[in-house]
Amino acid sequence: MKPASAQIILVIEQGGNHGYQPIENYGIIGNLRTAAPVGLDGSIDWMCFPHFDSPSVFGAILDENQGGRFRIAPLVGDARMLYRMPPFLSVMVTVPGCR
């Protein structure tokens, strides 16, 4: 599968019918000051910023209707994300694609 030529949009959502993801669908990104779980669909559903003990900016992991989330997603609805971790690196490569 080759990468999509579709546009990528950045979305900040509040409300909607996005739904809850199982906790095993999340990976963590962080910078030693804060961290955020990133879902398989590219959404950040929880994040305290700029520090771990700061108030949450996004909270959809607790309340999908009021919490808000940040999501990077292709414009096409049936897109599929490819994930891989190169050997010996703690980096997850994400490639948006389409069917």
C-alpha positions as CSV (number, residue, x, y, z in Angstrom):
1,M,0.0,0.0,0.0
2,K,1.5,3.3,-1.0
3,P,0.9,6.6,1.0
4,A,-2.2,8.5,0.1
5,S,-2.1,11.6,-2.0
6,A,-5.2,12.9,-0.1
7,Q,-4.9,16.0,2.0
8,I,-4.2,15.7,5.7
9,I,-6.2,17.9,8.0
10,L,-5.7,18.8,11.7
11,V,-8.9,18.6,13.6
12,I,-9.7,19.8,17.1
13,E,-13.0,18.1,18.0
14,Q,-15.5,18.5,20.9
15,G,-18.5,16.3,20.9
16,G,-19.5,14.1,18.0
17,N,-19.8,10.4,17.7
18,H,-16.1,9.5,17.6
19,G,-16.5,6.9,20.4
20,Y,-14.1,5.5,23.0
21,Q,-11.1,3.4,21.9
22,P,-9.9,0.5,24.0
23,I,-6.9,1.5,26.1
24,E,-4.7,-1.0,24.2
25,N,-5.2,1.2,21.0
26,Y,-3.1,3.9,22.5
27,G,0.7,4.6,22.3
28,I,2.4,7.4,24.3
29,I,4.3,10.4,23.0
30,G,6.1,12.8,25.3
31,N,9.0,15.1,25.9
32,L,10.0,14.4,29.6
33,R,7.7,17.3,30.7
34,T,4.4,16.0,29.5
35,A,3.0,13.0,27.6
36,A,-0.1,12.2,25.6
37,P,-1.7,8.9,24.6
38,V,-2.2,8.7,20.8
39,G,-4.9,6.4,19.5
40,L,-4.7,4.2,16.4
41,D,-6.8,6.7,14.6
42,G,-4.3,9.5,15.3
43,S,-6.3,11.2,18.0
44,I,-4.9,12.7,21.2
45,D,-7.7,12.1,23.7
46,W,-5.8,13.3,26.9
47,M,-3.0,15.7,27.4
48,C,-1.8,17.9,30.3
49,F,0.1,20.9,29.0
50,P,2.8,22.2,29.5
51,H,3.7,19.9,32.4
52,F,2.4,16.6,33.8
53,D,0.8,18.4,36.8
54,S,-1.0,21.0,34.5
55,P,-4.7,20.9,33.9
56,S,-5.7,18.7,30.9
57,V,-6.1,20.4,27.5
58,F,-7.9,17.4,25.9
59,G,-10.0,15.0,27.9
60,A,-12.0,12.8,25.5
61,I,-10.6,9.7,27.1
62,L,-12.8,10.5,30.1
63,D,-15.8,12.2,28.4
64,E,-16.1,12.0,24.6
65,N,-18.8,14.6,24.5
66,Q,-17.2,17.4,26.6
67,G,-13.5,16.4,26.8
68,G,-12.3,17.4,23.3
69,R,-9.5,15.8,21.3
70,F,-6.9,16.6,18.7
71,R,-6.8,14.4,15.7
72,I,-4.7,14.2,12.5
73,A,-6.6,12.4,9.8
74,P,-7.0,12.1,6.1
75,L,-10.0,13.7,4.5
76,V,-11.2,10.4,3.1
77,G,-13.5,8.5,5.4
78,D,-12.2,5.0,4.8
79,A,-8.5,5.8,5.2
80,R,-6.2,3.4,7.0
81,M,-3.2,4.3,9.0
82,L,0.0,2.2,8.8
83,Y,2.2,2.0,11.9
84,R,5.7,0.5,12.2
85,M,8.6,0.8,14.7
86,P,12.1,0.6,13.1
87,P,14.4,-1.8,15.0
88,F,16.4,-0.3,17.8
89,L,14.5,3.0,17.8
90,S,11.8,4.2,20.2
91,V,10.0,5.9,17.3
92,M,6.7,4.9,15.8
93,V,6.4,5.8,12.1
94,T,2.8,6.6,11.1
95,V,1.8,6.7,7.4
96,P,-1.7,7.7,6.4
97,G,-3.0,5.7,3.5
98,C,-6.3,5.1,1.7
99,R,-8.0,2.1,0.2
